[in-house]
Amino acid sequence: MEGEGQTNDRVEREGGVAGLDDHERRVTQAGNPARPEGSFGAQMLRRMNQSHEGLTNWALDFLSFAPGDQALDVGCGGGATMGRLGRRIAAAGDGTLRGHVTGLDYSEVSCEQSRLANAEAIAEGRMDVVCASVAELPFADASFDVVTTVESFYFWPDPEANLREVARVIRPVGRFLLVADVYLREGLDSDTLANIRRYDLTVLSPEGYEELVLRAGFASCRCHLSDEGWIAVDAVR
């Protein structure tokens, strides 16, 4: 998951440890959600591939895909979002135009797990995984039709500058989707608020996300909210 040296002691709402059993909690703390590492990081990523399924599919439903779309998933983690993007792009066409999904993460363990999870698609040339940071994306301007980030924006080192970098690689009228299972709102529990403050996680209100995304150079932005407390920040370049 894309980040820059943040904490490994996080609440479940940010992909962390609350609500887990003791074993899962130890695995998550040792695996470091901000920058997965070692065998515990690999185990944690495989769990998150499953635990983030509902959140991710809910958010992806707000996007429309076209045959041949070129997609980028920033902070690709265990690689599950890459697979979900690939299937939706394939379902949009009749097979004559082949899309492509790139996963990007600065954790070597995440890159390895993403490659394992998508080995067949990578071998067929439909996907690839790049180890790099959102701070300096190794892609040409206007390279992608769709860019997503799921449960990783909390850790981005310089949110506005990083969003400008994301905007740079999106084609005109392309889409950006930021997905998180927590946002600032009334009634947020005190433990979650304490962890956000303690570890300086980037967790904003819907209005805060919209203002930030527009300042970063996107043409429009709207936030979708769920009854579960999830947020999908949906922007057009």
LUMDOZA-985574 format. One line per field, with one value per residue (C-alpha): residue number from 1; residue in three letters; x, y, z. Coordinates in pm, 1 decimal, decimal comma. Each point is the difference from the previous one (the first is absolute). Layout:
BEGIN
seq [NUM | ...]
type [ALA | ...]
X [X | ...]
Y [Y | ...]
Z [Z | ...]
This chain:
BEGIN
seq [1 | 2 | 3 | 4 | 5 | 6 | 7 | 8 | 9 | 10 | 11 | 12 | 13 | 14 | 15 | 16 | 17 | 18 | 19 | 20 | 21 | 22 | 23 | 24 | 25 | 26 | 27 | 28 | 29 | 30 | 31 | 32 | 33 | 34 | 35 | 36 | 37 | 38 | 39 | 40 | 41 | 42 | 43 | 44 | 45 | 46 | 47 | 48 | 49 | 50 | 51 | 52 | 53 | 54 | 55 | 56 | 57 | 58 | 59 | 60 | 61 | 62 | 63 | 64 | 65 | 66 | 67 | 68 | 69 | 70 | 71 | 72 | 73 | 74 | 75 | 76 | 77 | 78 | 79 | 80 | 81 | 82 | 83 | 84 | 85 | 86 | 87 | 88 | 89 | 90 | 91 | 92 | 93 | 94 | 95 | 96 | 97 | 98 | 99 | 100 | 101 | 102 | 103 | 104 | 105 | 106 | 107 | 108 | 109 | 110 | 111 | 112 | 113 | 114 | 115 | 116 | 117 | 118 | 119 | 120 | 121 | 122 | 123 | 124 | 125 | 126 | 127 | 128 | 129 | 130 | 131 | 132 | 133 | 134 | 135 | 136 | 137 | 138 | 139 | 140 | 141 | 142 | 143 | 144 | 145 | 146 | 147 | 148 | 149 | 150 | 151 | 152 | 153 | 154 | 155 | 156 | 157 | 158 | 159 | 160 | 161 | 162 | 163 | 164 | 165 | 166 | 167 | 168 | 169 | 170 | 171 | 172 | 173 | 174 | 175 | 176 | 177 | 178 | 179 | 180 | 181 | 182 | 183 | 184 | 185 | 186 | 187 | 188 | 189 | 190 | 191 | 192 | 193 | 194 | 195 | 196 | 197 | 198 | 199 | 200 | 201 | 202 | 203 | 204 | 205 | 206 | 207 | 208 | 209 | 210 | 211 | 212 | 213 | 214 | 215 | 216 | 217 | 218 | 219 | 220 | 221 | 222 | 223 | 224 | 225 | 226 | 227 | 228 | 229 | 230 | 231 | 232 | 233 | 234 | 235 | 236 | 237]
type [MET | GLU | GLY | GLU | GLY | GLN | THR | ASN | ASP | ARG | VAL | GLU | ARG | GLU | GLY | GLY | VAL | ALA | GLY | LEU | ASP | ASP | HIS | GLU | ARG | ARG | VAL | THR | GLN | ALA | GLY | ASN | PRO | ALA | ARG | PRO | GLU | GLY | SER | PHE | GLY | ALA | GLN | MET | LEU | ARG | ARG | MET | ASN | GLN | SER | HIS | GLU | GLY | LEU | THR | ASN | TRP | ALA | LEU | ASP | PHE | LEU | SER | PHE | ALA | PRO | GLY | ASP | GLN | ALA | LEU | ASP | VAL | GLY | CYS | GLY | GLY | GLY | ALA | THR | MET | GLY | ARG | LEU | GLY | ARG | ARG | ILE | ALA | ALA | ALA | GLY | ASP | GLY | THR | LEU | ARG | GLY | HIS | VAL | THR | GLY | LEU | ASP | TYR | SER | GLU | VAL | SER | CYS | GLU | GLN | SER | ARG | LEU | ALA | ASN | ALA | GLU | ALA | ILE | ALA | GLU | GLY | ARG | MET | ASP | VAL | VAL | CYS | ALA | SER | VAL | ALA | GLU | LEU | PRO | PHE | ALA | ASP | ALA | SER | PHE | ASP | VAL | VAL | THR | THR | VAL | GLU | SER | PHE | TYR | PHE | TRP | PRO | ASP | PRO | GLU | ALA | ASN | LEU | ARG | GLU | VAL | ALA | ARG | VAL | ILE | ARG | PRO | VAL | GLY | ARG | PHE | LEU | LEU | VAL | ALA | ASP | VAL | TYR | LEU | ARG | GLU | GLY | LEU | ASP | SER | ASP | THR | LEU | ALA | ASN | ILE | ARG | ARG | TYR | ASP | LEU | THR | VAL | LEU | SER | PRO | GLU | GLY | TYR | GLU | GLU | LEU | VAL | LEU | ARG | ALA | GLY | PHE | ALA | SER | CYS | ARG | CYS | HIS | LEU | SER | ASP | GLU | GLY | TRP | ILE | ALA | VAL | ASP | ALA | VAL | ARG]
X [0,0 | 134,2 | 138,2 | 309,3 | 120,3 | -319,8 | -123,1 | -72,8 | -239,7 | -328,9 | -369,6 | -201,4 | -167,9 | 336,7 | 85,0 | 145,0 | -59,0 | -322,9 | -258,5 | 256,5 | 77,6 | 329,6 | 187,1 | -120,0 | 84,6 | 358,1 | 36,7 | -127,7 | 220,9 | 309,1 | -88,7 | -18,6 | -308,7 | 178,8 | 274,5 | -54,5 | 313,2 | 106,9 | -212,9 | -243,3 | -51,0 | -80,8 | -252,8 | -160,2 | -33,3 | -169,7 | -251,6 | -62,4 | -64,1 | -306,9 | -99,5 | -1,1 | -212,1 | -334,6 | 139,6 | 185,7 | -287,8 | -239,1 | 232,9 | 83,2 | -369,5 | 18,4 | 235,4 | -85,7 | 256,7 | 65,6 | 163,5 | 375,3 | 17,2 | 345,4 | -23,6 | 240,5 | -49,3 | 216,7 | 91,4 | -94,6 | 71,7 | -88,8 | -119,3 | -372,4 | -109,9 | 207,8 | -195,5 | -332,2 | 95,3 | 112,6 | -324,7 | -211,5 | 199,4 | -26,7 | -376,3 | -39,1 | 102,8 | -24,5 | 365,5 | 117,7 | 158,4 | 217,7 | 38,0 | 289,3 | 35,1 | 316,8 | 46,9 | 237,7 | 132,0 | 320,1 | 1,6 | 197,5 | -219,8 | -313,9 | 142,6 | 89,5 | -346,7 | -169,8 | 203,8 | -90,2 | -370,3 | -6,5 | 261,3 | -212,4 | -103,1 | 358,8 | 125,7 | -259,5 | 108,1 | -327,5 | 157,1 | 328,6 | 125,4 | 239,8 | 187,1 | 2,3 | -148,9 | -303,4 | 232,0 | 166,0 | -203,9 | 219,0 | -251,5 | -43,5 | -264,7 | -354,3 | 82,9 | -318,3 | -376,6 | -66,4 | 206,4 | -112,2 | 134,7 | -161,8 | 81,4 | 336,6 | -57,7 | 35,7 | 376,3 | 80,8 | 295,3 | -121,8 | -368,7 | -47,0 | 330,7 | -63,0 | -348,7 | 153,6 | 231,7 | -297,6 | -184,2 | 303,9 | -21,4 | -377,9 | -132,4 | -245,6 | -344,8 | 158,8 | -114,3 | 164,2 | -156,4 | 123,4 | -151,8 | 9,8 | -203,4 | 7,4 | -48,4 | -33,7 | -358,5 | -211,6 | -25,9 | 337,1 | 114,1 | 265,7 | 251,3 | -1,0 | 39,3 | 284,8 | 188,0 | -51,3 | 151,9 | 271,0 | 138,2 | -81,6 | -209,6 | -158,7 | -371,0 | -223,0 | -364,5 | -178,4 | 33,1 | 369,8 | 60,9 | -184,8 | 192,6 | 334,4 | -66,5 | -113,8 | 307,3 | 214,1 | -126,4 | -305,8 | -294,7 | -270,8 | -43,3 | -282,1 | -6,6 | -216,3 | -78,2 | -126,2 | -205,5 | 309,2 | 195,0 | 200,9 | 94,2 | 77,6 | 151,7 | -83,0 | 186,4 | 24,0 | 322,1]
Y [0,0 | 335,9 | 204,0 | 168,6 | -136,2 | 34,8 | -216,0 | -371,0 | 38,6 | 92,6 | -49,1 | -231,0 | 299,1 | 80,0 | -359,2 | -76,1 | -198,3 | 81,3 | -273,9 | -266,9 | -306,6 | -7,4 | -186,7 | 231,1 | 301,1 | -121,0 | -73,4 | 345,5 | 184,2 | -195,9 | 29,5 | 383,8 | 121,7 | 319,3 | -189,0 | -378,8 | -199,0 | -358,0 | -311,0 | 174,4 | 272,2 | -263,4 | -166,6 | 334,6 | 85,3 | -330,1 | 71,3 | 350,7 | -137,0 | -163,1 | 253,1 | 294,3 | -178,6 | 152,6 | 351,5 | -18,9 | -141,8 | 257,8 | 280,1 | -140,4 | -5,4 | 379,5 | -27,2 | -80,0 | -200,7 | -11,1 | -261,9 | 46,2 | 216,9 | 50,2 | -5,1 | 67,0 | -109,8 | 205,0 | -185,6 | -333,6 | -198,1 | -365,4 | 50,0 | -69,7 | 340,5 | -57,7 | -316,8 | 172,8 | 279,7 | -248,1 | -193,9 | 314,3 | 127,6 | -338,4 | -10,6 | 339,0 | -130,1 | -291,5 | -100,7 | 186,3 | 277,6 | -114,5 | 230,4 | 7,8 | 39,7 | 120,7 | -38,7 | 231,6 | -26,0 | 101,4 | -314,9 | -285,2 | -248,7 | 159,6 | -12,8 | -365,8 | -88,8 | 194,5 | -188,1 | -333,2 | 87,7 | 101,2 | -233,7 | -120,7 | 348,7 | 121,4 | -292,2 | 85,7 | 364,9 | 132,6 | 125,3 | 106,2 | 111,4 | 288,9 | 63,3 | 379,5 | 282,3 | 215,0 | 295,4 | -60,7 | -216,4 | -157,5 | 56,4 | 250,0 | 270,0 | -115,8 | -371,0 | -132,4 | 13,6 | -103,7 | 30,0 | -151,8 | -10,4 | -219,1 | 38,6 | 164,2 | 375,3 | 19,0 | -43,9 | 216,1 | 221,3 | 326,9 | -38,1 | 305,2 | -41,4 | -372,9 | 64,7 | 241,3 | -279,2 | -232,8 | 264,7 | 30,1 | -363,4 | -2,1 | 75,0 | 289,1 | -96,7 | -309,6 | -109,4 | -18,9 | -197,5 | 27,3 | -263,6 | -7,3 | -165,8 | 302,8 | 375,3 | 287,1 | 42,9 | 50,4 | -309,7 | -146,9 | -204,1 | 141,7 | -282,0 | 59,8 | 375,5 | -53,1 | -222,9 | 245,4 | 278,0 | -212,5 | -126,5 | 300,9 | -203,2 | 189,7 | -48,1 | 285,1 | 97,1 | -34,7 | 375,8 | -20,4 | -269,6 | 193,8 | 321,4 | -180,4 | -190,2 | 312,6 | 192,9 | -279,8 | 66,6 | -217,5 | 148,3 | -135,7 | -212,6 | -154,5 | -228,3 | -309,5 | -113,7 | -335,4 | -101,9 | -188,0 | 325,1 | -53,0 | 272,5 | -3,7 | 322,7 | 7,8 | 256,0 | 87,1 | 134,3]
Z [0,0 | -103,4 | 288,4 | 134,3 | 334,1 | 202,6 | 286,8 | 21,5 | 295,2 | -162,5 | 47,4 | -222,6 | -165,6 | -159,4 | -86,3 | 342,1 | 313,8 | 187,7 | -25,9 | -90,6 | 206,9 | 187,7 | -271,7 | -278,9 | 215,8 | 51,4 | -370,8 | -95,9 | 248,0 | -106,9 | -368,1 | 4,0 | -191,8 | -103,3 | -182,6 | 11,3 | 71,9 | 58,8 | 33,5 | 234,1 | -257,7 | -263,0 | 232,9 | 78,8 | -369,3 | -77,0 | 278,3 | -130,3 | -350,2 | 151,2 | 266,1 | -244,3 | -262,1 | 96,6 | 33,5 | -331,2 | -203,5 | 146,3 | -109,4 | -344,5 | -81,4 | -28,5 | -298,3 | -359,7 | -192,4 | -372,4 | -221,8 | -5,2 | 312,8 | 148,5 | 381,3 | 286,9 | 361,4 | 237,5 | 318,4 | -155,4 | 319,9 | -51,4 | -357,5 | 41,0 | -130,6 | -311,6 | -68,6 | 59,0 | -238,6 | -263,6 | 13,9 | -30,6 | -296,8 | -171,9 | 63,4 | -170,6 | -342,0 | -238,3 | 22,5 | -309,3 | 207,9 | 288,5 | 295,6 | 243,4 | 377,3 | 172,1 | 373,3 | 184,8 | 354,1 | 176,3 | 213,8 | -156,9 | 187,8 | -142,4 | -351,7 | 45,1 | 131,9 | -280,1 | -258,4 | 158,2 | 15,6 | -367,5 | -146,7 | -291,6 | -111,4 | 28,9 | -208,6 | -265,2 | -6,7 | 145,0 | 325,1 | 149,6 | 341,6 | 59,0 | 325,2 | 44,3 | 208,2 | -68,7 | 62,3 | -337,8 | -234,8 | -271,3 | -279,9 | -280,9 | 14,4 | -84,8 | 16,2 | 164,6 | -39,2 | 360,0 | 319,4 | 330,2 | 351,9 | 265,7 | 370,1 | -63,8 | -16,8 | 380,6 | -44,3 | -301,7 | 98,4 | -155,4 | -90,9 | -222,4 | -183,9 | -39,1 | -139,2 | -251,3 | -106,5 | -39,7 | -204,1 | -225,6 | -113,4 | -62,1 | -346,2 | -49,6 | 139,3 | 154,8 | 346,5 | 340,7 | 285,5 | 359,1 | 228,7 | 380,4 | 271,8 | 227,8 | -42,4 | 246,2 | 111,5 | 310,3 | 213,4 | -90,5 | 299,3 | 231,2 | -57,2 | -375,1 | 47,5 | 245,2 | -244,5 | -285,6 | 210,2 | 158,2 | -328,7 | -217,9 | -243,7 | -287,9 | 70,2 | -117,3 | -12,8 | -335,5 | -46,7 | 86,0 | -259,8 | -267,4 | 69,5 | 0,9 | -322,1 | -183,1 | 117,0 | -142,0 | -351,1 | -52,2 | -189,4 | 227,6 | 309,2 | 200,4 | 302,4 | 36,7 | 355,1 | 124,6 | 300,4 | 122,6 | 27,1 | -319,6 | -248,1 | -371,6 | -129,5 | -371,3 | -211,9 | -369,9 | -150,6]
